[in-house]
Amino acid sequence: MRKKKPVYEGKMNLKKGDEVIVLSGKDKAKRGKIIQTVPEEGKVIVEGINVVTRHQKPRSASSRAMVKQQLGEMQKPMGISVAKVMLICPKCHKETRMARSAAGDGAMVRSCRKCGEYVDD
């Protein structure tokens, strides 16, 4: 019997397209854009970060699904925990924690704690 993976109970404050910096691990201090978020696991997939090699076995040419897929060794980015990445402010270009503040129309938006500018446009 397989154990269920625990569901991530924290809040995901990062979005697709955000630029982040890695805080720890083999890719420490590298920057990249978020390609995909996985809120159920508390992970994000960042381009060029945590890249692993996967091996694809060659198949017969008759299968139509494999025509466009690369065979042999493939480089694939894997998920990284949201606790190990930090948002980079698009205005001041510094890594920062996010603050939630009310915009002029009353909507809650993310803002930079260092320069005070809104992250969401």
N, C-alpha and C positions, 0 to 999 in steps of 0.2 A: 504494500500500500504506500502510495506516495504522499508525502506531507504537502499541504497547501502552502504556497508562499505567503508570507504575511503581507497584507495590504498596507501601502504607505499611508500613514494617517496625517502627515504634515500638509502644509499648504504649498502649492506650486505657484511661485511668484514669477517664474520665468516663462517667456513665450517664444514661439518660433520666430526666428529672425533676430533675436537679441544677440549682441556680442558679449561673450563671457571670457573669463580667464580661469585657468585651472589652478586650484590652491594646493593640491597634494597629489602624489602618485608619480608614475613614470613620465607623465606629460606636464609636470609642474611648470607654471609660468607661461604656458603656451596659450594663445588666444585663438578664438574661432567663433563662427556663427552657429546658432542652434538650428539644426535641420528638422528635428522632431522632438516632441515631448512625450513622455510615457508617465502620466500622472498616477496610474495604478501602482507602479513600481517605484515612483519617486526618482525617475531617471530622465536624463536628456541625452540626445545624440547630437554631438558637436562635430562639424566637419574638420577632418584632419587630426582629431583627438581620439585616443584609445582605439587605434586602428589595428585589427587583427587579420591574419591570413587564413582564409578558408579554402579548402580544396574541393573542387567540383569534378566529379568523375565524368569523363567523356561518354556520351550516349550515342545511339544510332542516329543517323541523319533523318530518319523517318519521323521522329517526334517533332511536331511543329512548334511546341512551346519552347524548345531549346535553341531555336534558330538564332534569336537575338541575344541569348545569354552567353556570357563569357565562360570558357571552360578552363580547367587547370587551376592555378592559384589565383584567388581573388582577394583584393584588399577590401575590408568592410569595417566601417566605424561601428563600435559597440556603445552601449549606454554607459553613462557615468552618473554617479549620484549627484543630486542637486546640492548636497552639502559640500561637495568638493569643487563647486564652481561658484563664481561671483560675477555679477553683472558689471559691465563696463558702461559708464555713462556716455551716451552719444555726444553730449555737449562738451564736457570737460575732459573726456577720455581717461578718467581715473576709475579704478575699481571701487565699487561702493555698495553698501546695503541700500535697499529700497525703503522709502517712506511712502505711506498712503496719505494723500492729501486731497482736499476737495478743490476741484477746478472752479472756474467762474460760473459755470452752469449747474454746479452742485454735484456733478459726477465725481466719483472717487477715481483718481489716477495715480500711477506710480511716479515718484519723484526722487531725484538724487539727494542724498543726505549731505554731500559735500558742497555742491554748487546751488542746490535748491531748484534747479530746472526740472520741468516735467519730462519723463522718459517716454510716456505715451503721447503721441501727437493726435 
